[in-house]
Amino acid sequence: MNAPGLRRFAVVWAGQLVSVIGSALTAFVLGVWVYLGTGSVTTFVLIQFCAVVPGILLAPYAGAVADRYDRRRIMLVADSGAGVVTALLLVAVSTDSLAVWQVYVATALTATLNSFHIIAYTALVPALVPKEHLGRINGLMQVTQGVQIAAPLVAGALLAWVGLRGVLLVDLVSMVFAVGALLLARLPDDAVRPAGASDAEREGIGAGLRWLRGAPGLFALCAVFGVWNFLFAIAGGLVQPLILSFSSPATLGVLMAAGGSGLFVGGLVMGVWGGPRRRVHGIYLGLALGGVFLVLHSLAPSPWLIGVAAPAFLFTLPLINTCCVTLLQTKVDPAVLGRVLAVVRMLSTAAMPVAFLLIGPLTDRVAEPLMAADGPLASGVGALIGTGQGRGIALIFLVVGALMLALAAYAWSRPRLRTVDDLPDAVPDETPSPERTRG
């Protein structure tokens, strides 16, 4: 076992976890500030739009940069740049000049920096830790998502205690911690810039797509992941309105924290387990269980039901993500790994903005009228999930859950996807521990 590599990863991971906590707190309180100041759901949703689109558009360039330059320096620039954005927001708040457009610009800039950061970070991992530990390491990296979802419960209390300026200060300190951890970690040369990268540089940003199309099983996996992200975006965008249709905002905060705990525990479980030997089986299992738990969301307007179904659904995310990322990290040539990860990120998230734009019209103009007390589906589906306010959202959860189950069945039916684990590994069984490091 490459203990030095694991220790180096632990230092980097700890710094990034602290930074994610600070960023999640800021994202939540800025959203609250915008919504309370404008009272507009559209204005609020545009923040999510700004947070997603830059990553999709810039992913190919982020992948090319990750394969060409020192990955630790990319992460340092991204973390430092995010810190500058937070500092500018802090100045605007302190001078009472913060405007909604500034929040949009800050969100887009942070998303841009994060796109470069996450691809460099993910490409760094397989060169830093032994292959046999990749599943566990990727599981631990999923813990950060649990922290992000649970942030509203902490952020609400922190906002009342120290205000928006105090939350921004906490975020700024967390970014300093992340930069410090990266500077302290002595990373091997072949981790920050893998061997063969110079030859691959000449192939440009299209190298990732060309490599992926040459591995049909992985390309099929990318397509499945894209549909899953689309369905997840619809459910994720509607879960808060679903809860608020029968519960108070205080209950919403508790249930959001409960959901985050499912994601957090799922990350810890994957950190210990690492996933099944055949990674694609973990993907199938996560898709099928996710569909079942989404259907459960729709059955009754009950906080207790959501309190069980939401954490259970989010528990499946680390399973799916860990298995998918580990497959890519072990099967893809390290010289083009950044660009392949970028293509996967771009293709798998491209439909998410469409999902965000569909949510409002689909709910207000289609689903809610169908599930009204005198609506066309009141005597049919309404007998199963109920009628009235919020039951249209429940109908969408029912349909999305069924579609996710269908996606699991489709994925199972694809021979190339079933055998994706049999592709030759591009990562050696034991990651070397070179003497040369960049301090």
C-alpha positions in Angstrom: 0.0 0.0 0.0 1.3 3.5 -0.9 0.9 5.1 2.5 2.6 8.4 1.6 0.2 8.8 -1.3 -2.8 8.2 1.0 -1.4 10.7 3.5 -0.9 13.3 0.8 -4.5 12.8 -0.4 -5.8 13.1 3.1 -4.2 16.5 3.5 -5.6 17.8 0.2 -9.1 16.2 0.9 -9.3 17.8 4.3 -8.6 21.2 2.9 -11.1 20.8 0.1 -13.8 19.6 2.5 -13.4 22.7 4.6 -13.6 24.9 1.5 -16.7 23.1 0.3 -18.4 23.7 3.6 -17.7 27.4 3.4 -18.9 27.7 -0.2 -22.1 25.8 0.5 -22.9 28.1 3.4 -22.3 31.2 1.1 -24.4 29.7 -1.8 -27.4 29.1 0.5 -27.4 32.5 2.3 -26.9 34.4 -1.0 -30.0 32.5 -2.4 -32.0 33.4 0.7 -30.9 37.1 0.3 -32.0 37.2 -3.3 -35.3 35.5 -2.7 -36.2 37.6 0.3 -35.1 40.8 -1.5 -37.1 40.1 -4.7 -39.8 37.6 -3.8 -39.3 36.1 -7.3 -38.9 32.4 -7.8 -37.6 33.0 -11.3 -34.9 35.4 -10.0 -33.9 32.7 -7.4 -33.8 29.9 -10.0 -31.5 31.9 -12.2 -28.8 31.5 -9.5 -28.9 27.7 -10.1 -28.8 28.3 -13.8 -25.6 30.5 -13.4 -24.1 27.8 -11.3 -24.5 25.0 -13.9 -24.1 26.5 -17.3 -20.4 27.7 -17.1 -19.3 24.2 -16.1 -21.0 22.7 -19.1 -19.6 25.2 -21.6 -16.1 25.3 -20.2 -15.6 21.7 -19.3 -13.6 20.8 -22.5 -11.2 23.6 -21.9 -10.8 22.7 -18.2 -9.9 19.1 -19.3 -7.3 20.3 -21.7 -5.8 22.6 -19.0 -5.8 19.7 -16.5 -3.8 17.5 -19.0 -1.4 20.2 -19.9 -0.5 22.0 -16.7 0.4 21.3 -13.1 -2.9 20.1 -11.6 -2.1 21.4 -8.1 -1.4 24.8 -9.5 -4.8 24.7 -11.3 -6.5 23.9 -8.0 -4.5 26.7 -6.2 -5.6 29.2 -8.8 -9.2 28.1 -8.7 -9.3 28.2 -4.9 -7.6 31.6 -4.8 -9.8 33.0 -7.5 -12.9 31.9 -5.6 -11.5 33.5 -2.5 -11.1 36.8 -4.5 -14.8 36.6 -5.6 -15.9 36.0 -2.0 -13.8 38.9 -0.8 -15.4 41.2 -3.4 -18.8 40.1 -2.2 -17.8 40.8 1.3 -16.8 44.3 0.3 -20.1 44.9 -1.4 -22.0 43.7 1.7 -19.9 45.8 4.0 -20.5 48.9 1.9 -24.3 48.1 1.6 -23.9 48.0 -2.2 -24.6 44.3 -3.0 -27.0 43.8 -5.9 -28.7 40.8 -7.4 -26.7 41.1 -10.7 -23.5 40.9 -8.6 -24.7 37.6 -7.1 -25.3 36.2 -10.6 -21.8 37.3 -11.8 -20.2 35.9 -8.6 -22.0 32.6 -9.0 -21.0 32.3 -12.7 -17.3 33.1 -11.9 -17.2 30.6 -9.0 -18.8 27.9 -11.2 -16.2 28.6 -13.9 -13.4 28.2 -11.4 -15.0 25.1 -9.9 -15.2 23.5 -13.3 -11.4 23.7 -13.7 -10.9 22.7 -10.0 -13.0 19.6 -10.0 -11.6 18.1 -13.2 -8.0 18.7 -12.1 -8.8 17.3 -8.6 -10.5 14.2 -10.0 -7.6 13.6 -12.5 -5.1 14.0 -9.8 -6.5 11.2 -7.6 -5.6 8.0 -9.5 -2.0 9.2 -9.9 -1.8 9.8 -6.1 -3.3 6.7 -4.5 -3.1 3.0 -5.3 -5.7 1.6 -7.7 -7.1 -0.8 -5.1 -8.0 2.2 -2.9 -9.6 4.3 -5.6 -13.2 3.2 -4.8 -12.8 4.1 -1.2 -11.1 7.4 -1.9 -13.9 8.4 -4.4 -16.4 7.4 -1.8 -14.8 9.8 0.7 -14.9 12.5 -2.0 -18.7 12.1 -2.2 -19.0 13.1 1.5 -18.6 16.7 0.4 -21.9 16.5 -1.5 -23.6 15.5 1.7 -22.1 18.5 3.4 -23.4 20.7 0.7 -27.0 19.5 1.0 -27.0 19.6 4.8 -25.6 23.2 4.7 -29.0 24.9 4.9 -29.6 23.8 8.5 -26.3 25.2 9.6 -26.4 28.2 7.3 -29.8 29.3 8.6 -28.6 29.4 12.2 -25.3 31.0 11.2 -27.1 33.7 9.2 -29.2 34.7 12.2 -26.1 34.7 14.4 -23.4 36.5 12.4 -25.3 37.8 9.3 -24.4 37.6 5.7 -21.0 39.3 6.2 -20.1 36.8 8.9 -20.9 33.9 6.6 -18.8 35.4 3.8 -15.9 35.7 6.3 -16.3 32.0 7.3 -16.2 31.1 3.6 -13.1 33.2 3.0 -11.3 31.5 5.9 -12.2 28.1 4.6 -10.7 28.9 1.2 -7.4 30.0 3.0 -7.4 26.7 4.7 -7.8 24.8 1.4 -5.0 26.8 -0.3 -2.8 26.1 2.8 -3.4 22.4 2.6 -2.5 22.3 -1.1 0.7 24.2 -0.4 1.6 21.8 2.5 1.0 18.6 0.5 4.2 17.3 -1.2 2.7 15.8 -4.4 4.6 13.6 -6.8 5.5 14.9 -10.2 3.6 12.2 -12.0 0.5 13.1 -10.0 0.4 16.8 -10.8 1.4 16.2 -14.5 1.3 12.5 -15.7 3.9 11.0 -18.0 2.9 11.2 -21.7 1.1 14.5 -21.2 3.4 16.3 -23.6 2.5 14.0 -26.5 -1.2 14.2 -25.7 -1.1 18.0 -25.7 -0.9 18.1 -29.5 -4.2 16.3 -29.8 -6.2 19.3 -28.4 -9.5 19.4 -26.5 -11.1 16.9 -28.9 -8.9 14.1 -27.7 -11.2 13.3 -24.8 -14.2 12.8 -27.1 -12.2 10.7 -29.6 -10.8 8.5 -26.8 -14.3 8.1 -25.3 -15.9 7.1 -28.6 -13.2 4.5 -29.0 -14.4 2.9 -25.7 -18.1 2.2 -26.5 -18.9 0.9 -23.1 -17.7 4.0 -21.4 -19.5 6.2 -24.0 -22.8 4.3 -23.2 -22.1 4.9 -19.5 -21.8 8.6 -20.2 -25.2 8.6 -22.0 -26.9 6.8 -19.1 -25.3 9.2 -16.6 -26.7 12.1 -18.7 -30.2 10.8 -18.5 -29.8 10.1 -14.8 -28.6 13.7 -14.2 -31.6 15.1 -16.1 -34.0 13.1 -13.9 -32.1 13.9 -10.8 -32.2 17.6 -11.6 -36.0 17.5 -12.0 -36.4 15.8 -8.6 -33.8 17.9 -6.9 -35.5 21.1 -8.2 -38.9 20.1 -6.9 -38.2 18.4 -3.6 -38.4 21.7 -1.7 -41.7 22.8 -3.2 -43.1 19.3 -2.6 -42.2 19.5 1.1 -43.5 23.0 1.4 -46.8 22.0 -0.1 -47.7 20.2 3.2 -45.1 21.3 5.7 -43.6 24.5 7.3 -40.2 26.1 6.3 -38.8 24.8 9.7 -39.7 21.2 8.7 -38.1 21.8 5.3 -34.8 22.6 7.0 -34.9 19.5 9.1 -35.8 17.3 6.1 -33.1 18.9 3.9 -30.6 18.1 6.7 -31.9 14.5 6.9 -31.5 14.1 3.1 -27.9 15.4 3.4 -27.2 12.9 6.1 -28.2 10.1 3.7 -25.6 11.4 1.2 -23.0 11.9 3.9 -23.5 8.3 5.3 -23.5 7.0 1.7 -20.1 8.6 1.2 -18.7 7.1 4.4 -20.0 3.7 3.5 -18.4 3.9 0.1 -15.2 5.2 1.8 -15.1 2.0 3.8 -16.4 -0.5 1.2 -15.2 1.0 -2.1 -18.0 -0.5 -4.1 -18.5 -3.9 -5.8 -15.7 -5.5 -7.7 -17.7 -5.0 -11.0 -18.4 -1.3 -10.8 -21.2 -1.4 -13.3 -23.3 -3.6 -11.0 -23.1 -0.8 -8.4 -24.4 1.6 -11.1 -27.3 -0.7 -11.9 -28.2 -1.1 -8.2 -28.0 2.6 -7.5 -30.3 3.4 -10.5 -32.9 0.8 -9.5 -33.0 1.8 -5.8 -33.0 5.5 -6.7 -36.1 4.9 -8.8 -37.9 3.1 -6.0 -37.1 5.8 -3.5 -38.3 8.6 -5.8 -41.6 6.8 -6.3 -41.9 6.6 -2.5 -41.7 10.5 -2.4 -45.0 10.6 -4.2 -47.2 8.3 -2.2 -48.4 10.6 0.6 -48.0 14.2 1.8 -46.1 13.1 4.9 -42.9 14.6 6.4 -42.2 11.1 7.9 -42.3 9.5 4.5 -40.0 12.1 3.0 -37.8 11.8 6.1 -37.2 8.2 5.1 -37.3 8.3 1.3 -35.1 11.4 0.8 -32.1 10.1 2.8 -32.5 6.7 1.2 -32.5 8.2 -2.3 -29.5 10.4 -1.7 -27.7 7.4 -0.2 -27.6 5.9 -3.7 -25.7 8.9 -5.2 -22.3 8.1 -3.7 -22.8 4.5 -5.0 -23.4 5.6 -8.5 -20.9 8.4 -8.6 -18.1 6.4 -7.0 -18.5 3.5 -9.3 -18.7 5.7 -12.4 -15.7 7.9 -11.5 -13.6 4.9 -10.5 -14.3 3.2 -13.8 -13.1 6.2 -15.7 -10.0 6.7 -13.5 -8.9 3.1 -14.0 -9.8 2.6 -17.7 -8.8 5.9 -19.2 -5.2 6.7 -20.4 -3.8 9.1 -17.7 -2.4 11.4 -20.5 -6.0 12.3 -21.6 -7.8 11.6 -18.4 -8.6 15.3 -17.7 -10.1 15.8 -21.2 -12.2 12.5 -20.9 -13.5 13.6 -17.5 -14.3 17.0 -19.0 -16.3 15.4 -21.9 -18.2 13.1 -19.5 -19.0 16.1 -17.3 -20.2 18.2 -20.2 -22.3 15.4 -21.8 -23.7 14.1 -18.5 -24.8 17.6 -17.3 -25.8 19.2 -20.6 -29.5 18.5 -20.0 -29.7 19.8 -16.5 -30.3 23.5 -17.5 -33.2 22.1 -19.6 -34.6 20.4 -16.6 -34.4 23.6 -14.5 -36.3 25.5 -17.3 -39.0 22.8 -17.6 -39.7 22.5 -13.9 -41.9 25.6 -13.6 -44.1 25.2 -16.7 -44.4 21.4 -16.2 -45.6 21.8 -12.6 -47.9 24.9 -12.9 -49.4 24.3 -16.3 -49.5 20.5 -16.6 -49.1 18.4 -13.4 -50.9 20.5 -10.8 -54.1 21.0 -13.0 -54.1 17.2 -13.7 -54.0 16.4 -10.0 -56.5 19.1 -8.8 -59.5 17.8 -6.9 -61.6 17.9 -10.1 -58.7 17.3 -12.4 -58.5 14.6 -15.2 -56.4 12.2 -13.1 -58.2 12.8 -9.8 -60.1 9.5 -9.9 -57.2 7.5 -11.3 -53.7 8.3 -10.1 -55.3 10.6 -7.5 -56.7 7.5 -5.7 -53.1 6.4 -5.2 -51.2 9.7 -4.4 -54.0 12.1 -3.5 -55.3 15.3 -5.0 -54.9 19.0 -4.3 -52.0 21.4 -3.8 -48.6 19.8 -4.3 -50.0 16.5 -5.7 -49.0 17.5 -9.2 -45.4 17.7 -7.9 -45.9 14.2 -6.4 -47.1 13.0 -9.9 -43.8 14.2 -11.4 -41.9 12.3 -8.7 -43.9 9.2 -9.5 -43.1 9.5 -13.3 -39.5 10.4 -12.7 -39.0 7.4 -10.4 -40.6 5.1 -13.0 -38.3 6.5 -15.7 -35.3 5.9 -13.5 -36.3 2.3 -13.1 -36.7 2.1 -16.9 -33.2 3.6 -17.2 -31.8 0.8 -15.0 -33.5 -1.8 -17.1 -32.2 -0.2 -20.3 -28.7 0.0 -19.0 -28.8 -3.7 -18.0 -29.9 -4.6 -21.5 -26.9 -3.0 -23.2 -24.1 -5.7 -23.6 -21.3 -3.1 -24.1 -22.3 -1.5 -20.8 -22.5 -4.8 -18.9 -18.9 -5.6 -19.9 -17.4 -2.2 -19.3 -15.4 -3.6 -16.3 -13.6 -5.9 -18.7 -11.9 -3.1 -20.6 -8.1 -3.1 -20.0 -6.9 -1.0 -17.1 -4.8 2.1 -17.8 -3.7 2.4 -14.2 -1.1 0.0 -12.8 -1.9 -2.2 -9.8 0.4 -0.2 -7.5 1.0 3.5 -7.9 4.7 4.2 -7.6 6.0 6.5 -4.9 8.6 8.6 -6.6 11.2 10.5 -4.7 10.8 13.7 -6.7 8.0 15.8 -5.4 6.9 19.3 -5.8 6.8 20.9 -2.4 
